[in-house]
C-alpha cells in the first residue's frame, strides 16, 4: 500500500501499529523504487 501512495500513518493504523516508526521500520523497502526514480531524475538533470 505504501508503494502505491498510501500514507504511512494510514497503513500503520490498519496494521495496528501505535507508532509510525514501527511501520517505517517494517516497510522501508516500499520506498526503494521511489528513491531509485528520484536518483535517476536527479542524475538526468545533472547531465544536462
mmCIF entry with sequence, helices, sheets and N, C-alpha, C, O atoms, coordinates in Angstrom:
data_MODEL
# 
_entry.id   MODEL 
# 
_entity.id                         1 
_entity.type                       polymer 
_entity.pdbx_number_of_molecules   1 
# 
_entity_poly.entity_id                      1 
_entity_poly.type                           'polypeptide(L)' 
_entity_poly.nstd_linkage                   no 
_entity_poly.nstd_monomer                   no 
_entity_poly.pdbx_seq_one_letter_code       
;(UNK)(UNK)(UNK)(UNK)(UNK)(UNK)(UNK)(UNK)(UNK)(UNK)(UNK)(UNK)(UNK)(UNK)(UNK)(UNK)
(UNK)(UNK)(UNK)(UNK)(UNK)(UNK)(UNK)(UNK)(UNK)(UNK)(UNK)(UNK)(UNK)(UNK)(UNK)(UNK)
(UNK)(UNK)(UNK)(UNK)(UNK)(UNK)(UNK)(UNK)(UNK)(UNK)(UNK)(UNK)(UNK)(UNK)(UNK)(UNK)
;
_entity_poly.pdbx_seq_one_letter_code_can   XXXXXXXXXXXXXXXXXXXXXXXXXXXXXXXXXXXXXXXXXXXXXXXX 
_entity_poly.pdbx_strand_id                 A 
# 
loop_
_entity_poly_seq.entity_id 
_entity_poly_seq.num 
_entity_poly_seq.mon_id 
_entity_poly_seq.hetero 
1 1  UNK n 
1 2  UNK n 
1 3  UNK n 
1 4  UNK n 
1 5  UNK n 
1 6  UNK n 
1 7  UNK n 
1 8  UNK n 
1 9  UNK n 
1 10 UNK n 
1 11 UNK n 
1 12 UNK n 
1 13 UNK n 
1 14 UNK n 
1 15 UNK n 
1 16 UNK n 
1 17 UNK n 
1 18 UNK n 
1 19 UNK n 
1 20 UNK n 
1 21 UNK n 
1 22 UNK n 
1 23 UNK n 
1 24 UNK n 
1 25 UNK n 
1 26 UNK n 
1 27 UNK n 
1 28 UNK n 
1 29 UNK n 
1 30 UNK n 
1 31 UNK n 
1 32 UNK n 
1 33 UNK n 
1 34 UNK n 
1 35 UNK n 
1 36 UNK n 
1 37 UNK n 
1 38 UNK n 
1 39 UNK n 
1 40 UNK n 
1 41 UNK n 
1 42 UNK n 
1 43 UNK n 
1 44 UNK n 
1 45 UNK n 
1 46 UNK n 
1 47 UNK n 
1 48 UNK n 
# 
_struct_asym.id          A 
_struct_asym.entity_id   1 
# 
loop_
_struct_conf.conf_type_id 
_struct_conf.id 
_struct_conf.pdbx_PDB_helix_id 
_struct_conf.beg_label_comp_id 
_struct_conf.beg_label_asym_id 
_struct_conf.beg_label_seq_id 
_struct_conf.pdbx_beg_PDB_ins_code 
_struct_conf.end_label_comp_id 
_struct_conf.end_label_asym_id 
_struct_conf.end_label_seq_id 
_struct_conf.pdbx_end_PDB_ins_code 
_struct_conf.beg_auth_comp_id 
_struct_conf.beg_auth_asym_id 
_struct_conf.beg_auth_seq_id 
_struct_conf.end_auth_comp_id 
_struct_conf.end_auth_asym_id 
_struct_conf.end_auth_seq_id 
_struct_conf.pdbx_PDB_helix_class 
_struct_conf.details 
_struct_conf.pdbx_PDB_helix_length 
HELX_P HELX_P1 AA1 UNK A 8  ? UNK A 14 ? UNK A 8  UNK A 14 1 ? 7  
HELX_P HELX_P2 AA2 UNK A 20 ? UNK A 27 ? UNK A 20 UNK A 27 1 ? 8  
HELX_P HELX_P3 AA3 UNK A 28 ? UNK A 31 ? UNK A 28 UNK A 31 5 ? 4  
HELX_P HELX_P4 AA4 UNK A 32 ? UNK A 47 ? UNK A 32 UNK A 47 1 ? 16 
# 
_struct_conf_type.id          HELX_P 
_struct_conf_type.criteria    ? 
_struct_conf_type.reference   ? 
# 
loop_
_atom_site.group_PDB 
_atom_site.id 
_atom_site.type_symbol 
_atom_site.label_atom_id 
_atom_site.label_alt_id 
_atom_site.label_comp_id 
_atom_site.label_asym_id 
_atom_site.label_entity_id 
_atom_site.label_seq_id 
_atom_site.pdbx_PDB_ins_code 
_atom_site.Cartn_x 
_atom_site.Cartn_y 
_atom_site.Cartn_z 
_atom_site.occupancy 
_atom_site.B_iso_or_equiv 
_atom_site.pdbx_formal_charge 
_atom_site.auth_seq_id 
_atom_site.auth_comp_id 
_atom_site.auth_asym_id 
_atom_site.auth_atom_id 
_atom_site.pdbx_PDB_model_num 
ATOM 1   N N  . UNK A 1 1  ? 0.815  -1.187 0.000   1.00 0.00 ? 1  UNK A N  1 
ATOM 2   C CA . UNK A 1 1  ? 0.000  0.000  0.000   1.00 0.00 ? 1  UNK A CA 1 
ATOM 3   C C  . UNK A 1 1  ? 0.865  1.261  0.000   1.00 0.00 ? 1  UNK A C  1 
ATOM 4   O O  . UNK A 1 1  ? 0.550  2.233  -0.686  1.00 0.00 ? 1  UNK A O  1 
ATOM 5   N N  . UNK A 1 2  ? 1.938  1.243  0.757   1.00 0.00 ? 2  UNK A N  1 
ATOM 6   C CA . UNK A 1 2  ? 2.832  2.410  0.803   1.00 0.00 ? 2  UNK A CA 1 
ATOM 7   C C  . UNK A 1 2  ? 3.433  2.646  -0.579  1.00 0.00 ? 2  UNK A C  1 
ATOM 8   O O  . UNK A 1 2  ? 3.511  3.785  -1.039  1.00 0.00 ? 2  UNK A O  1 
ATOM 9   N N  . UNK A 1 3  ? 3.850  1.585  -1.230  1.00 0.00 ? 3  UNK A N  1 
ATOM 10  C CA . UNK A 1 3  ? 4.454  1.709  -2.552  1.00 0.00 ? 3  UNK A CA 1 
ATOM 11  C C  . UNK A 1 3  ? 3.475  2.285  -3.565  1.00 0.00 ? 3  UNK A C  1 
ATOM 12  O O  . UNK A 1 3  ? 3.890  2.865  -4.569  1.00 0.00 ? 3  UNK A O  1 
ATOM 13  N N  . UNK A 1 4  ? 2.193  2.131  -3.314  1.00 0.00 ? 4  UNK A N  1 
ATOM 14  C CA . UNK A 1 4  ? 1.174  2.669  -4.211  1.00 0.00 ? 4  UNK A CA 1 
ATOM 15  C C  . UNK A 1 4  ? 0.683  4.047  -3.801  1.00 0.00 ? 4  UNK A C  1 
ATOM 16  O O  . UNK A 1 4  ? -0.248 4.580  -4.405  1.00 0.00 ? 4  UNK A O  1 
ATOM 17  N N  . UNK A 1 5  ? 1.302  4.630  -2.774  1.00 0.00 ? 5  UNK A N  1 
ATOM 18  C CA . UNK A 1 5  ? 0.985  6.006  -2.418  1.00 0.00 ? 5  UNK A CA 1 
ATOM 19  C C  . UNK A 1 5  ? 0.156  6.215  -1.166  1.00 0.00 ? 5  UNK A C  1 
ATOM 20  O O  . UNK A 1 5  ? -0.122 7.358  -0.805  1.00 0.00 ? 5  UNK A O  1 
ATOM 21  N N  . UNK A 1 6  ? -0.246 5.154  -0.496  1.00 0.00 ? 6  UNK A N  1 
ATOM 22  C CA . UNK A 1 6  ? -0.988 5.309  0.756   1.00 0.00 ? 6  UNK A CA 1 
ATOM 23  C C  . UNK A 1 6  ? -0.034 5.821  1.825   1.00 0.00 ? 6  UNK A C  1 
ATOM 24  O O  . UNK A 1 6  ? 1.087  5.328  1.952   1.00 0.00 ? 6  UNK A O  1 
ATOM 25  N N  . UNK A 1 7  ? -0.478 6.812  2.593   1.00 0.00 ? 7  UNK A N  1 
ATOM 26  C CA . UNK A 1 7  ? 0.433  7.385  3.588   1.00 0.00 ? 7  UNK A CA 1 
ATOM 27  C C  . UNK A 1 7  ? 0.727  6.392  4.710   1.00 0.00 ? 7  UNK A C  1 
ATOM 28  O O  . UNK A 1 7  ? -0.077 5.512  5.019   1.00 0.00 ? 7  UNK A O  1 
ATOM 29  N N  . UNK A 1 8  ? 1.881  6.559  5.295   1.00 0.00 ? 8  UNK A N  1 
ATOM 30  C CA . UNK A 1 8  ? 2.396  5.622  6.302   1.00 0.00 ? 8  UNK A CA 1 
ATOM 31  C C  . UNK A 1 8  ? 1.488  5.541  7.517   1.00 0.00 ? 8  UNK A C  1 
ATOM 32  O O  . UNK A 1 8  ? 1.306  4.459  8.075   1.00 0.00 ? 8  UNK A O  1 
ATOM 33  N N  . UNK A 1 9  ? 0.919  6.652  7.935   1.00 0.00 ? 9  UNK A N  1 
ATOM 34  C CA . UNK A 1 9  ? 0.046  6.641  9.109   1.00 0.00 ? 9  UNK A CA 1 
ATOM 35  C C  . UNK A 1 9  ? -1.189 5.770  8.877   1.00 0.00 ? 9  UNK A C  1 
ATOM 36  O O  . UNK A 1 9  ? -1.613 5.041  9.774   1.00 0.00 ? 9  UNK A O  1 
ATOM 37  N N  . UNK A 1 10 ? -1.758 5.843  7.695   1.00 0.00 ? 10 UNK A N  1 
ATOM 38  C CA . UNK A 1 10 ? -2.936 5.026  7.374   1.00 0.00 ? 10 UNK A CA 1 
ATOM 39  C C  . UNK A 1 10 ? -2.580 3.546  7.382   1.00 0.00 ? 10 UNK A C  1 
ATOM 40  O O  . UNK A 1 10 ? -3.309 2.734  7.952   1.00 0.00 ? 10 UNK A O  1 
ATOM 41  N N  . UNK A 1 11 ? -1.481 3.196  6.761   1.00 0.00 ? 11 UNK A N  1 
ATOM 42  C CA . UNK A 1 11 ? -1.049 1.797  6.727   1.00 0.00 ? 11 UNK A CA 1 
ATOM 43  C C  . UNK A 1 11 ? -0.777 1.302  8.145   1.00 0.00 ? 11 UNK A C  1 
ATOM 44  O O  . UNK A 1 11 ? -1.206 0.211  8.523   1.00 0.00 ? 11 UNK A O  1 
ATOM 45  N N  . UNK A 1 12 ? -0.064 2.105  8.921   1.00 0.00 ? 12 UNK A N  1 
ATOM 46  C CA . UNK A 1 12 ? 0.231  1.719  10.297  1.00 0.00 ? 12 UNK A CA 1 
ATOM 47  C C  . UNK A 1 12 ? -1.026 1.500  11.116  1.00 0.00 ? 12 UNK A C  1 
ATOM 48  O O  . UNK A 1 12 ? -1.121 0.544  11.886  1.00 0.00 ? 12 UNK A O  1 
ATOM 49  N N  . UNK A 1 13 ? -1.984 2.389  10.944  1.00 0.00 ? 13 UNK A N  1 
ATOM 50  C CA . UNK A 1 13 ? -3.246 2.252  11.670  1.00 0.00 ? 13 UNK A CA 1 
ATOM 51  C C  . UNK A 1 13 ? -3.985 0.979  11.303  1.00 0.00 ? 13 UNK A C  1 
ATOM 52  O O  . UNK A 1 13 ? -4.549 0.313  12.172  1.00 0.00 ? 13 UNK A O  1 
ATOM 53  N N  . UNK A 1 14 ? -3.988 0.639  10.033  1.00 0.00 ? 14 UNK A N  1 
ATOM 54  C CA . UNK A 1 14 ? -4.659 -0.576 9.585   1.00 0.00 ? 14 UNK A CA 1 
ATOM 55  C C  . UNK A 1 14 ? -3.968 -1.835 10.090  1.00 0.00 ? 14 UNK A C  1 
ATOM 56  O O  . UNK A 1 14 ? -4.602 -2.880 10.243  1.00 0.00 ? 14 UNK A O  1 
ATOM 57  N N  . UNK A 1 15 ? -2.671 -1.733 10.347  1.00 0.00 ? 15 UNK A N  1 
ATOM 58  C CA . UNK A 1 15 ? -1.925 -2.885 10.845  1.00 0.00 ? 15 UNK A CA 1 
ATOM 59  C C  . UNK A 1 15 ? -1.812 -2.891 12.366  1.00 0.00 ? 15 UNK A C  1 
ATOM 60  O O  . UNK A 1 15 ? -1.177 -3.778 12.936  1.00 0.00 ? 15 UNK A O  1 
ATOM 61  N N  . UNK A 1 16 ? -2.414 -1.924 13.015  1.00 0.00 ? 16 UNK A N  1 
ATOM 62  C CA . UNK A 1 16 ? -2.417 -1.891 14.468  1.00 0.00 ? 16 UNK A CA 1 
ATOM 63  C C  . UNK A 1 16 ? -1.145 -1.360 15.096  1.00 0.00 ? 16 UNK A C  1 
ATOM 64  O O  . UNK A 1 16 ? -0.890 -1.597 16.277  1.00 0.00 ? 16 UNK A O  1 
ATOM 65  N N  . UNK A 1 17 ? -0.346 -0.650 14.326  1.00 0.00 ? 17 UNK A N  1 
ATOM 66  C CA . UNK A 1 17 ? 0.891  -0.079 14.869  1.00 0.00 ? 17 UNK A CA 1 
ATOM 67  C C  . UNK A 1 17 ? 0.572  1.224  15.592  1.00 0.00 ? 17 UNK A C  1 
ATOM 68  O O  . UNK A 1 17 ? -0.064 2.115  15.028  1.00 0.00 ? 17 UNK A O  1 
ATOM 69  N N  . UNK A 1 18 ? 1.012  1.332  16.830  1.00 0.00 ? 18 UNK A N  1 
ATOM 70  C CA . UNK A 1 18 ? 0.753  2.550  17.593  1.00 0.00 ? 18 UNK A CA 1 
ATOM 71  C C  . UNK A 1 18 ? 1.764  3.651  17.271  1.00 0.00 ? 18 UNK A C  1 
ATOM 72  O O  . UNK A 1 18 ? 1.528  4.820  17.577  1.00 0.00 ? 18 UNK A O  1 
ATOM 73  N N  . UNK A 1 19 ? 2.875  3.283  16.661  1.00 0.00 ? 19 UNK A N  1 
ATOM 74  C CA . UNK A 1 19 ? 3.922  4.241  16.291  1.00 0.00 ? 19 UNK A CA 1 
ATOM 75  C C  . UNK A 1 19 ? 4.174  4.155  14.788  1.00 0.00 ? 19 UNK A C  1 
ATOM 76  O O  . UNK A 1 19 ? 4.293  3.062  14.235  1.00 0.00 ? 19 UNK A O  1 
ATOM 77  N N  . UNK A 1 20 ? 4.255  5.303  14.134  1.00 0.00 ? 20 UNK A N  1 
ATOM 78  C CA . UNK A 1 20 ? 4.573  5.320  12.704  1.00 0.00 ? 20 UNK A CA 1 
ATOM 79  C C  . UNK A 1 20 ? 5.954  4.724  12.468  1.00 0.00 ? 20 UNK A C  1 
ATOM 80  O O  . UNK A 1 20 ? 6.198  4.106  11.431  1.00 0.00 ? 20 UNK A O  1 
ATOM 81  N N  . UNK A 1 21 ? 6.854  4.908  13.422  1.00 0.00 ? 21 UNK A N  1 
ATOM 82  C CA . UNK A 1 21 ? 8.209  4.375  13.258  1.00 0.00 ? 21 UNK A CA 1 
ATOM 83  C C  . UNK A 1 21 ? 8.203  2.853  13.112  1.00 0.00 ? 21 UNK A C  1 
ATOM 84  O O  . UNK A 1 21 ? 9.057  2.298  12.421  1.00 0.00 ? 21 UNK A O  1 
ATOM 85  N N  . UNK A 1 22 ? 7.264  2.183  13.744  1.00 0.00 ? 22 UNK A N  1 
ATOM 86  C CA . UNK A 1 22 ? 7.152  0.732  13.598  1.00 0.00 ? 22 UNK A CA 1 
ATOM 87  C C  . UNK A 1 22 ? 6.839  0.376  12.152  1.00 0.00 ? 22 UNK A C  1 
ATOM 88  O O  . UNK A 1 22 ? 7.448  -0.526 11.578  1.00 0.00 ? 22 UNK A O  1 
ATOM 89  N N  . UNK A 1 23 ? 5.897  1.084  11.577  1.00 0.00 ? 23 UNK A N  1 
ATOM 90  C CA . UNK A 1 23 ? 5.514  0.854  10.184  1.00 0.00 ? 23 UNK A CA 1 
ATOM 91  C C  . UNK A 1 23 ? 6.707  1.128  9.269   1.00 0.00 ? 23 UNK A C  1 
ATOM 92  O O  . UNK A 1 23 ? 6.989  0.347  8.360   1.00 0.00 ? 23 UNK A O  1 
ATOM 93  N N  . UNK A 1 24 ? 7.395  2.223  9.506   1.00 0.00 ? 24 UNK A N  1 
ATOM 94  C CA . UNK A 1 24 ? 8.550  2.567  8.679   1.00 0.00 ? 24 UNK A CA 1 
ATOM 95  C C  . UNK A 1 24 ? 9.654  1.530  8.802   1.00 0.00 ? 24 UNK A C  1 
ATOM 96  O O  . UNK A 1 24 ? 10.293 1.185  7.808   1.00 0.00 ? 24 UNK A O  1 
ATOM 97  N N  . UNK A 1 25 ? 9.884  1.031  10.004  1.00 0.00 ? 25 UNK A N  1 
ATOM 98  C CA . UNK A 1 25 ? 10.906 0.003  10.209  1.00 0.00 ? 25 UNK A CA 1 
ATOM 99  C C  . UNK A 1 25 ? 10.592 -1.262 9.414   1.00 0.00 ? 25 UNK A C  1 
ATOM 100 O O  . UNK A 1 25 ? 11.489 -1.889 8.850   1.00 0.00 ? 25 UNK A O  1 
ATOM 101 N N  . UNK A 1 26 ? 9.329  -1.626 9.375   1.00 0.00 ? 26 UNK A N  1 
ATOM 102 C CA . UNK A 1 26 ? 8.929  -2.866 8.723   1.00 0.00 ? 26 UNK A CA 1 
ATOM 103 C C  . UNK A 1 26 ? 8.856  -2.713 7.202   1.00 0.00 ? 26 UNK A C  1 
ATOM 104 O O  . UNK A 1 26 ? 9.233  -3.623 6.464   1.00 0.00 ? 26 UNK A O  1 
ATOM 105 N N  . UNK A 1 27 ? 8.371  -1.565 6.743   1.00 0.00 ? 27 UNK A N  1 
ATOM 106 C CA . UNK A 1 27 ? 8.064  -1.419 5.315   1.00 0.00 ? 27 UNK A CA 1 
ATOM 107 C C  . UNK A 1 27 ? 8.973  -0.438 4.579   1.00 0.00 ? 27 UNK A C  1 
ATOM 108 O O  . UNK A 1 27 ? 8.573  0.116  3.555   1.00 0.00 ? 27 UNK A O  1 
ATOM 109 N N  . UNK A 1 28 ? 10.167 -0.215 5.070   1.00 0.00 ? 28 UNK A N  1 
ATOM 110 C CA . UNK A 1 28 ? 11.099 0.707  4.423   1.00 0.00 ? 28 UNK A CA 1 
ATOM 111 C C  . UNK A 1 28 ? 11.364 0.326  2.971   1.00 0.00 ? 28 UNK A C  1 
ATOM 112 O O  . UNK A 1 28 ? 11.557 1.203  2.130   1.00 0.00 ? 28 UNK A O  1 
ATOM 113 N N  . UNK A 1 29 ? 11.375 -0.954 2.671   1.00 0.00 ? 29 UNK A N  1 
ATOM 114 C CA . UNK A 1 29 ? 11.635 -1.410 1.298   1.00 0.00 ? 29 UNK A CA 1 
ATOM 115 C C  . UNK A 1 29 ? 10.641 -0.840 0.295   1.00 0.00 ? 29 UNK A C  1 
ATOM 116 O O  . UNK A 1 29 ? 10.939 -0.766 -0.897  1.00 0.00 ? 29 UNK A O  1 
ATOM 117 N N  . UNK A 1 30 ? 9.461  -0.435 0.764   1.00 0.00 ? 30 UNK A N  1 
ATOM 118 C CA . UNK A 1 30 ? 8.446  0.100  -0.143  1.00 0.00 ? 30 UNK A CA 1 
ATOM 119 C C  . UNK A 1 30 ? 8.889  1.405  -0.782  1.00 0.00 ? 30 UNK A C  1 
ATOM 120 O O  . UNK A 1 30 ? 8.357  1.794  -1.822  1.00 0.00 ? 30 UNK A O  1 
ATOM 121 N N  . UNK A 1 31 ? 9.856  2.088  -0.178  1.00 0.00 ? 31 UNK A N  1 
ATOM 122 C CA . UNK A 1 31 ? 10.322 3.362  -0.699  1.00 0.00 ? 31 UNK A CA 1 
ATOM 123 C C  . UNK A 1 31 ? 11.490 3.215  -1.661  1.00 0.00 ? 31 UNK A C  1 
ATOM 124 O O  . UNK A 1 31 ? 11.889 4.197  -2.287  1.00 0.00 ? 31 UNK A O  1 
ATOM 125 N N  . UNK A 1 32 ? 12.046 2.028  -1.796  1.00 0.00 ? 32 UNK A N  1 
ATOM 126 C CA . UNK A 1 32 ? 13.218 1.829  -2.633  1.00 0.00 ? 32 UNK A CA 1 
ATOM 127 C C  . UNK A 1 32 ? 12.986 2.241  -4.081  1.00 0.00 ? 32 UNK A C  1 
ATOM 128 O O  . UNK A 1 32 ? 13.846 2.888  -4.677  1.00 0.00 ? 32 UNK A O  1 
ATOM 129 N N  . UNK A 1 33 ? 11.862 1.887  -4.648  1.00 0.00 ? 33 UNK A N  1 
ATOM 130 C CA . UNK A 1 33 ? 11.569 2.248  -6.033  1.00 0.00 ? 33 UNK A CA 1 
ATOM 131 C C  . UNK A 1 33 ? 11.499 3.753  -6.221  1.00 0.00 ? 33 UNK A C  1 
ATOM 132 O O  . UNK A 1 33 ? 11.987 4.284  -7.219  1.00 0.00 ? 33 UNK A O  1 
ATOM 133 N N  . UNK A 1 34 ? 10.900 4.431  -5.274  1.00 0.00 ? 34 UNK A N  1 
ATOM 134 C CA . UNK A 1 34 ? 10.799 5.893  -5.352  1.00 0.00 ? 34 UNK A CA 1 
ATOM 135 C C  . UNK A 1 34 ? 12.171 6.542  -5.231  1.00 0.00 ? 34 UNK A C  1 
ATOM 136 O O  . UNK A 1 34 ? 12.452 7.535  -5.902  1.00 0.00 ? 34 UNK A O  1 
ATOM 137 N N  . UNK A 1 35 ? 13.021 5.986  -4.381  1.00 0.00 ? 35 UNK A N  1 
ATOM 138 C CA . UNK A 1 35 ? 14.378 6.518  -4.239  1.00 0.00 ? 35 UNK A CA 1 
ATOM 139 C C  . UNK A 1 35 ? 15.158 6.357  -5.532  1.00 0.00 ? 35 UNK A C  1 
ATOM 140 O O  . UNK A 1 35 ? 15.858 7.275  -5.960  1.00 0.00 ? 35 UNK A O  1 
ATOM 141 N N  . UNK A 1 36 ? 15.039 5.191  -6.154  1.00 0.00 ? 36 UNK A N  1 
ATOM 142 C CA . UNK A 1 36 ? 15.737 4.953  -7.423  1.00 0.00 ? 36 UNK A CA 1 
ATOM 143 C C  . UNK A 1 36 ? 15.252 5.923  -8.497  1.00 0.00 ? 36 UNK A C  1 
ATOM 144 O O  . UNK A 1 36 ? 16.057 6.460  -9.258  1.00 0.00 ? 36 UNK A O  1 
ATOM 145 N N  . UNK A 1 37 ? 13.955 6.145  -8.562  1.00 0.00 ? 37 UNK A N  1 
ATOM 146 C CA . UNK A 1 37 ? 13.401 7.062  -9.548  1.00 0.00 ? 37 UNK A CA 1 
ATOM 147 C C  . UNK A 1 37 ? 13.882 8.489  -9.300  1.00 0.00 ? 37 UNK A C  1 
ATOM 148 O O  . UNK A 1 37 ? 14.242 9.195  -10.242 1.00 0.00 ? 37 UNK A O  1 
ATOM 149 N N  . UNK A 1 38 ? 13.891 8.915  -8.047  1.00 0.00 ? 38 UNK A N  1 
ATOM 150 C CA . UNK A 1 38 ? 14.380 10.255 -7.715  1.00 0.00 ? 38 UNK A CA 1 
ATOM 151 C C  . UNK A 1 38 ? 15.855 10.403 -8.070  1.00 0.00 ? 38 UNK A C  1 
ATOM 152 O O  . UNK A 1 38 ? 16.271 11.441 -8.585  1.00 0.00 ? 38 UNK A O  1 
ATOM 153 N N  . UNK A 1 39 ? 16.640 9.373  -7.796  1.00 0.00 ? 39 UNK A N  1 
ATOM 154 C CA . UNK A 1 39 ? 18.069 9.397  -8.152  1.00 0.00 ? 39 UNK A CA 1 
ATOM 155 C C  . UNK A 1 39 ? 18.265 9.484  -9.660  1.00 0.00 ? 39 UNK A C  1 
ATOM 156 O O  . UNK A 1 39 ? 19.132 10.218 -10.135 1.00 0.00 ? 39 UNK A O  1 
ATOM 157 N N  . UNK A 1 40 ? 17.468 8.741  -10.408 1.00 0.00 ? 40 UNK A N  1 
ATOM 158 C CA . UNK A 1 40 ? 17.559 8.761  -11.861 1.00 0.00 ? 40 UNK A CA 1 
ATOM 159 C C  . UNK A 1 40 ? 17.228 10.150 -12.402 1.00 0.00 ? 40 UNK A C  1 
ATOM 160 O O  . UNK A 1 40 ? 17.923 10.666 -13.277 1.00 0.00 ? 40 UNK A O  1 
ATOM 161 N N  . UNK A 1 41 ? 16.166 10.747 -11.877 1.00 0.00 ? 41 UNK A N  1 
ATOM 162 C CA . UNK A 1 41 ? 15.760 12.075 -12.326 1.00 0.00 ? 41 UNK A CA 1 
ATOM 163 C C  . UNK A 1 41 ? 16.828 13.120 -12.005 1.00 0.00 ? 41 UNK A C  1 
ATOM 164 O O  . UNK A 1 41 ? 17.105 14.000 -12.819 1.00 0.00 ? 41 UNK A O  1 
ATOM 165 N N  . UNK A 1 42 ? 17.416 13.023 -10.834 1.00 0.00 ? 42 UNK A N  1 
ATOM 166 C CA . UNK A 1 42 ? 18.466 13.966 -10.447 1.00 0.00 ? 42 UNK A CA 1 
ATOM 167 C C  . UNK A 1 42 ? 19.682 13.797 -11.353 1.00 0.00 ? 42 UNK A C  1 
ATOM 168 O O  . UNK A 1 42 ? 20.272 14.782 -11.796 1.00 0.00 ? 42 UNK A O  1 
ATOM 169 N N  . UNK A 1 43 ? 20.050 12.563 -11.624 1.00 0.00 ? 43 UNK A N  1 
ATOM 170 C CA . UNK A 1 43 ? 21.181 12.311 -12.497 1.00 0.00 ? 43 UNK A CA 1 
ATOM 171 C C  . UNK A 1 43 ? 20.956 12.893 -13.895 1.00 0.00 ? 43 UNK A C  1 
ATOM 172 O O  . UNK A 1 43 ? 21.861 13.487 -14.481 1.00 0.00 ? 43 UNK A O  1 
ATOM 173 N N  . UNK A 1 44 ? 19.756 12.719 -14.415 1.00 0.00 ? 44 UNK A N  1 
ATOM 174 C CA . UNK A 1 44 ? 19.422 13.277 -15.729 1.00 0.00 ? 44 UNK A CA 1 
ATOM 175 C C  . UNK A 1 44 ? 19.569 14.799 -15.728 1.00 0.00 ? 44 UNK A C  1 
ATOM 176 O O  . UNK A 1 44 ? 20.081 15.374 -16.689 1.00 0.00 ? 44 UNK A O  1 
ATOM 177 N N  . UNK A 1 45 ? 19.130 15.439 -14.675 1.00 0.00 ? 45 UNK A N  1 
ATOM 178 C CA . UNK A 1 45 ? 19.223 16.903 -14.586 1.00 0.00 ? 45 UNK A CA 1 
ATOM 179 C C  . UNK A 1 45 ? 20.673 17.363 -14.491 1.00 0.00 ? 45 UNK A C  1 
ATOM 180 O O  . UNK A 1 45 ? 21.047 18.387 -15.062 1.00 0.00 ? 45 UNK A O  1 
ATOM 181 N N  . UNK A 1 46 ? 21.480 16.605 -13.771 1.00 0.00 ? 46 UNK A N  1 
ATOM 182 C CA . UNK A 1 46 ? 22.883 16.971 -13.611 1.00 0.00 ? 46 UNK A CA 1 
ATOM 183 C C  . UNK A 1 46 ? 23.655 16.808 -14.921 1.00 0.00 ? 46 UNK A C  1 
ATOM 184 O O  . UNK A 1 46 ? 24.631 17.518 -15.166 1.00 0.00 ? 46 UNK A O  1 
ATOM 185 N N  . UNK A 1 47 ? 23.217 15.883 -15.748 1.00 0.00 ? 47 UNK A N  1 
ATOM 186 C CA . UNK A 1 47 ? 23.911 15.637 -17.000 1.00 0.00 ? 47 UNK A CA 1 
ATOM 187 C C  . UNK A 1 47 ? 23.582 16.652 -18.082 1.00 0.00 ? 47 UNK A C  1 
ATOM 188 O O  . UNK A 1 47 ? 24.254 16.683 -19.113 1.00 0.00 ? 47 UNK A O  1 
ATOM 189 N N  . UNK A 1 48 ? 22.580 17.472 -17.880 1.00 0.00 ? 48 UNK A N  1 
ATOM 190 C CA . UNK A 1 48 ? 22.180 18.481 -18.883 1.00 0.00 ? 48 UNK A CA 1 
ATOM 191 C C  . UNK A 1 48 ? 23.030 19.719 -18.787 1.00 0.00 ? 48 UNK A C  1 
ATOM 192 O O  . UNK A 1 48 ? 22.832 20.664 -19.551 1.00 0.00 ? 48 UNK A O  1 
# 
